[in-house]
Amino acid sequence: MKKIQSGFSVIELMVGIVISLLVSIAVAGSAQFLNTQKRITVGTNSVLETLAISYREVSNDVKMVGYGVSSCPSTTVNVGGKTIHVGPTSISADTEVPLQLSIVDGGDSSSDTITSFYGDSNTGIAYSFLKDDSTTSSFTTRYAGQVNAGGLVLLSDITKCDVYAVSGTPTFDATTNATTVELNTTFNGKAWTSSANTYAANSMVIGLSELKLVTHSIVNNTLQEYNAISDTTTKIAANTVFLKAFYGLTDGTFVRATGSWTNSGLVATGSNINRIRSVRVFLVVREPVLNVKNTTGDCDTTLAAPTLFDDTVTVDLSATTDWKCYRYKTVDFIIPLLNKVFNDATAAGT
């Protein structure tokens, strides 16, 4: 006898195929959704990390402006051939910058730069005074605990101020109760021309480990730091695409810089320099991953460029290819100039 044969009918096979197709479409859609969510999550975390790094690095230098040098009573100090303004003075030309703090405006379409100048010391800033008149190659002081071989020393009186490199370990003479400090013409392997100035007894002595003349700027969508004293450039944070900075004044207003100092009535007089107590910084950071283009091959992740200053300034990102394929975040923070805020020597200008 023939066995009865059985199997799937054509209709059953078609139903099975349809169900399989629906499941495949659902799985593909879920995978695409999850991939999109992953991009957003990873991108958001990366943006927050970039903002944290950028804020930390910029604020660390800006808040130190004037540290170790703000008490210098002169208008300028000669630092390795560079003229730095450290005291209240009238600045008549851009050739006389950099200052303790200098913001150079890049206009609406380009980022600003922020330059900070300050001293640093591993043991903190301690003041001492000359025991005798100095020479161009050495001096004696009553206390030299903060002056170290290979470091720097700042000498100042009521009329002038100079920075010198320290040569060798200071030597103490118990008989005269004085320490002799020898001066050098090189520092960090570079020529360091000490001034020919001499200083009278009781002039101020400040020991420093180093001086920093640091400029923060945006180059190729990366925040970078350039130290003019050591002539070194350090990349800080990629995907930082725009930076704007305002001077924060003692009356609570924030003034935009144009042409270094000439801006909106902020003239570089001694009193105006002393009015600055903070820096307001705006940063625009983007996600590191380029988002997928739409079905027509266009970028539509971001349709409008970010804006700053209460929507009064639109950031120009048109020079970046496919800029609309990225997501952006804008942050606004204020950095107090701590050394200036707490320094009575500058309070007279307020």
C-alpha positions as CSV (number, residue, x, y, z in Angstrom):
1,M,0.0,0.0,0.0
2,K,1.2,3.5,-0.7
3,K,2.0,5.6,2.3
4,I,0.0,8.8,2.7
5,Q,2.4,11.8,1.8
6,S,2.2,15.1,3.7
7,G,4.0,18.6,3.6
8,F,3.5,22.4,3.5
9,S,1.1,23.9,1.1
10,V,2.0,26.8,-1.1
11,I,-0.1,29.1,1.0
12,E,1.7,28.0,4.2
13,L,5.1,28.6,2.6
14,M,4.1,32.1,1.5
15,V,2.9,32.9,5.0
16,G,6.1,31.7,6.4
17,I,8.2,33.8,4.0
18,V,6.1,36.9,4.8
19,I,6.6,36.4,8.5
20,S,10.4,35.9,8.0
21,L,10.6,39.1,6.0
22,L,8.7,41.0,8.7
23,V,11.0,39.7,11.4
24,S,14.1,40.6,9.3
25,I,12.8,44.1,8.7
26,A,12.1,44.5,12.4
27,V,15.5,43.3,13.4
28,A,17.2,45.5,10.9
29,G,15.2,48.5,12.1
30,S,16.1,47.7,15.7
31,A,19.8,47.4,14.8
32,Q,19.7,50.7,13.0
33,F,17.9,52.3,16.0
34,L,20.4,50.9,18.5
35,N,23.3,52.0,16.3
36,T,21.8,55.6,16.1
37,Q,21.3,55.6,19.9
38,K,24.9,54.4,20.4
39,R,26.2,57.2,18.2
40,I,24.3,59.8,20.2
41,T,25.3,58.4,23.6
42,V,29.0,58.0,22.7
43,G,29.0,61.4,20.9
44,T,27.4,63.1,23.9
45,N,29.8,61.6,26.4
46,S,32.7,62.6,24.1
47,V,31.4,66.2,23.9
48,L,31.1,66.4,27.7
49,E,34.6,65.0,28.1
50,T,36.0,67.5,25.6
51,L,34.3,70.4,27.3
52,A,35.7,69.3,30.7
53,I,39.2,69.1,29.4
54,S,39.0,72.4,27.5
55,Y,37.5,74.2,30.5
56,R,40.2,72.8,32.8
57,E,43.2,73.7,30.6
58,V,42.0,77.2,29.7
59,S,40.9,78.1,33.2
60,N,44.1,76.8,34.9
61,D,46.2,79.3,32.9
62,V,43.8,82.2,32.9
63,K,43.1,82.2,36.6
64,M,46.8,82.4,37.3
65,V,47.4,85.6,35.3
66,G,49.8,87.8,37.0
67,Y,50.9,85.3,39.7
68,G,54.4,86.1,40.9
69,V,54.7,89.2,38.7
70,S,51.7,91.4,39.4
71,S,53.5,93.1,42.3
72,C,56.2,94.3,39.9
73,P,55.9,98.1,40.0
74,S,57.3,98.8,36.6
75,T,55.4,99.0,33.3
76,T,57.3,96.2,31.6
77,V,59.6,93.3,32.4
78,N,62.2,92.0,30.0
79,V,61.8,88.2,29.7
80,G,64.3,86.5,27.5
81,G,64.1,89.2,24.9
82,K,60.3,89.6,25.2
83,T,58.7,92.7,26.7
84,I,55.9,91.8,29.0
85,H,53.5,94.3,30.5
86,V,53.1,93.6,34.2
87,G,52.2,96.9,35.8
88,P,49.5,99.5,35.1
89,T,50.5,101.4,32.1
90,S,49.2,102.9,28.9
91,I,49.7,100.5,26.0
92,S,50.0,102.5,22.8
93,A,50.4,99.8,20.1
94,D,49.9,96.1,19.4
95,T,53.6,95.7,19.1
96,E,53.8,96.2,22.9
97,V,51.7,93.1,23.7
98,P,51.6,90.4,25.1
99,L,50.2,91.5,28.4
100,Q,49.5,89.6,31.6
101,L,46.2,88.9,29.9
102,S,45.5,89.5,26.2
103,I,42.4,88.6,24.1
104,V,42.8,88.9,20.4
105,D,39.4,89.0,18.6
106,G,39.0,86.8,15.5
107,G,35.7,88.5,14.4
108,D,32.4,86.6,14.1
109,S,33.7,84.0,11.7
110,S,37.0,83.1,13.5
111,S,38.0,82.1,17.0
112,D,39.7,84.4,19.5
113,T,43.0,83.7,21.2
114,I,43.7,84.1,24.9
115,T,47.2,84.8,26.1
116,S,48.1,84.5,29.8
117,F,51.4,85.4,31.5
118,Y,52.4,84.4,35.0
119,G,55.1,83.0,37.1
120,D,55.2,79.6,38.8
121,S,57.0,78.3,41.9
122,N,57.1,74.8,43.4
123,T,57.3,76.3,46.9
124,G,54.9,79.2,46.4
125,I,55.6,82.9,46.0
126,A,57.8,84.3,48.9
127,Y,59.2,87.8,49.0
128,S,62.7,88.7,50.1
129,F,64.9,91.8,49.8
130,L,68.4,92.6,48.6
131,K,70.9,93.0,51.5
132,D,73.3,95.1,49.3
133,D,73.3,96.8,46.0
134,S,73.2,94.2,43.2
135,T,75.6,93.9,40.2
136,T,74.7,92.7,36.7
137,S,76.0,89.2,37.5
138,S,75.0,88.6,41.2
139,F,73.3,89.9,44.3
140,T,73.0,89.2,48.0
141,T,69.8,88.7,49.8
142,R,68.7,88.2,53.4
143,Y,66.6,85.2,52.5
144,A,66.9,83.0,49.4
145,G,64.8,79.9,50.3
146,Q,62.6,80.4,47.2
147,V,65.6,81.0,44.9
148,N,66.9,77.8,43.3
149,A,69.6,76.9,40.8
150,G,68.1,76.5,37.3
151,G,65.2,78.7,38.2
152,L,64.4,82.3,37.8
153,V,64.4,85.3,40.0
154,L,62.6,88.6,39.7
155,L,64.1,91.8,41.0
156,S,62.1,95.0,41.3
157,D,62.0,98.4,42.9
158,I,59.7,101.4,42.6
159,T,60.9,102.2,39.1
160,K,61.9,99.0,37.2
161,C,61.6,95.2,37.2
162,D,63.7,92.4,35.6
163,V,63.8,88.6,35.4
164,Y,67.1,86.7,35.6
165,A,68.1,83.1,35.3
166,V,69.8,81.7,38.5
167,S,73.3,80.1,38.0
168,G,74.4,77.5,40.5
169,T,73.1,76.9,44.1
170,P,72.9,80.1,46.2
171,T,75.6,80.2,48.9
172,F,74.9,81.3,52.4
173,D,77.5,83.1,54.5
174,A,76.8,82.8,58.2
175,T,79.2,85.6,59.1
176,T,77.2,88.2,57.1
177,N,73.9,86.4,57.4
178,A,73.4,86.8,53.6
179,T,73.0,84.5,50.6
180,T,74.8,85.2,47.3
181,V,72.9,84.4,44.1
182,E,74.8,84.2,40.8
183,L,73.0,85.1,37.6
184,N,73.1,83.3,34.3
185,T,72.5,84.3,30.7
186,T,70.9,81.0,29.6
187,F,67.7,79.3,30.7
188,N,66.2,76.0,29.5
189,G,69.0,75.7,26.9
190,K,68.1,79.1,25.3
191,A,69.8,82.4,25.3
192,W,68.5,84.6,28.1
193,T,69.8,88.1,28.0
194,S,69.7,89.6,31.5
195,S,69.1,93.3,31.8
196,A,72.1,95.6,32.5
197,N,70.0,97.1,35.3
198,T,71.3,97.1,38.9
199,Y,69.2,97.3,42.0
200,A,69.7,99.1,45.3
201,A,69.6,97.4,48.7
202,N,66.1,96.5,50.0
203,S,64.8,96.0,46.4
204,M,62.3,93.1,46.2
205,V,63.4,89.6,45.3
206,I,60.9,86.9,44.1
207,G,62.0,83.4,43.3
208,L,60.3,81.6,40.4
209,S,60.5,78.0,39.0
210,E,59.5,79.2,35.6
211,L,57.5,81.7,33.6
212,K,54.6,80.9,31.3
213,L,53.4,82.9,28.4
214,V,50.6,80.7,27.2
215,T,48.3,81.3,24.3
216,H,45.1,79.2,23.8
217,S,43.7,79.0,20.3
218,I,41.7,76.8,17.9
219,V,43.7,75.3,15.0
220,N,42.1,72.8,12.7
221,N,39.2,72.2,15.0
222,T,41.5,71.5,17.9
223,L,42.2,73.5,21.1
224,Q,45.9,74.0,21.4
225,E,48.3,75.7,23.9
226,Y,51.5,77.5,22.8
227,N,54.0,78.5,25.5
228,A,56.2,81.3,24.0
229,I,58.8,81.0,26.8
230,S,59.6,77.3,26.1
231,D,58.5,77.5,22.4
232,T,56.3,74.4,22.7
233,T,52.9,73.6,21.4
234,T,50.5,71.1,23.0
235,K,47.2,69.8,21.6
236,I,44.6,70.0,24.3
237,A,41.2,68.8,22.9
238,A,40.1,67.7,19.4
239,N,36.7,68.7,18.0
240,T,36.7,72.0,19.7
241,V,35.6,74.2,16.8
242,F,35.1,77.7,18.1
243,L,36.3,80.0,21.0
244,K,35.2,83.5,22.0
245,A,36.3,85.5,25.0
246,F,35.2,88.7,26.8
247,Y,36.9,90.8,29.3
248,G,35.0,90.8,32.6
249,L,35.1,94.2,34.3
250,T,34.6,95.2,38.0
251,D,31.2,96.7,37.2
252,G,29.8,93.3,36.1
253,T,29.9,94.0,32.4
254,F,31.7,91.9,29.8
255,V,33.5,93.6,26.9
256,R,34.5,92.0,23.7
257,A,38.0,92.5,22.5
258,T,38.8,93.9,19.0
259,G,42.3,94.6,18.0
260,S,43.8,93.4,21.3
261,W,42.8,96.4,23.5
262,T,41.0,98.9,21.3
263,N,37.4,97.9,21.8
264,S,34.1,99.5,22.7
265,G,35.7,102.3,24.7
266,L,38.0,100.0,26.7
267,V,41.2,102.0,26.3
268,A,44.4,100.5,27.7
269,T,45.0,102.9,30.6
270,G,46.2,101.8,34.0
271,S,42.8,102.1,35.5
272,N,41.1,100.0,32.8
273,I,43.7,97.2,33.1
274,N,42.9,97.1,36.8
275,R,39.2,96.9,36.0
276,I,39.6,93.4,34.5
277,R,38.6,90.7,37.1
278,S,37.5,87.8,34.9
279,V,37.3,86.3,31.5
280,R,34.1,85.0,30.0
281,V,34.7,82.2,27.5
282,F,32.3,80.6,25.0
283,L,33.3,77.2,23.5
284,V,31.6,75.2,20.7
285,V,32.4,71.5,20.7
286,R,31.2,68.9,18.2
287,E,30.7,65.1,18.4
288,P,33.7,63.3,16.9
289,V,31.6,61.0,14.7
290,L,30.2,62.1,11.3
291,N,26.6,61.2,11.2
292,V,25.0,59.4,8.2
293,K,23.8,61.5,5.4
294,N,20.1,61.4,4.3
295,T,18.7,59.6,1.3
296,T,19.6,62.4,-1.0
297,G,23.2,62.5,0.2
298,D,22.9,65.7,2.2
299,C,23.8,66.4,5.8
300,D,20.8,67.3,7.9
301,T,21.8,66.5,11.5
302,T,22.4,70.2,12.3
303,L,20.4,72.6,10.1
304,A,21.4,75.8,11.8
305,A,24.9,76.9,13.0
306,P,25.4,77.3,16.8
307,T,24.9,80.8,18.2
308,L,26.7,82.7,21.0
309,F,26.1,85.8,23.1
310,D,22.3,85.4,23.5
311,D,21.9,84.4,19.9
312,T,23.6,87.6,18.6
313,V,26.6,85.9,17.0
314,T,26.3,83.0,14.7
315,V,29.3,80.7,14.5
316,D,30.6,80.3,10.9
317,L,31.4,76.7,10.3
318,S,31.1,76.7,6.5
319,A,34.8,76.1,6.0
320,T,34.4,72.6,7.5
321,T,33.3,70.0,5.0
322,D,30.0,68.4,5.9
323,W,29.7,70.5,9.0
324,K,25.9,69.9,9.1
325,C,26.6,66.1,9.7
326,Y,27.8,66.8,13.2
327,R,26.0,67.6,16.5
328,Y,27.3,70.6,18.5
329,K,27.1,71.8,22.1
330,T,27.9,75.4,23.3
331,V,29.1,76.1,26.8
332,D,29.6,79.5,28.5
333,F,31.8,79.9,31.6
334,I,33.4,82.7,33.6
335,I,37.0,82.4,34.9
336,P,38.0,84.7,37.8
337,L,41.5,86.2,37.7
338,L,42.2,84.9,41.2
339,N,45.6,86.6,41.5
340,K,44.1,90.0,40.5
341,V,41.0,89.6,42.6
342,F,43.0,89.0,45.8
343,N,45.9,91.3,45.0
344,D,45.6,94.6,46.9
345,A,48.3,96.1,44.6
346,T,45.8,96.3,41.7
347,A,42.7,97.3,43.8
348,A,43.5,101.1,43.5
349,G,42.5,101.0,39.8
350,T,38.9,99.8,40.6
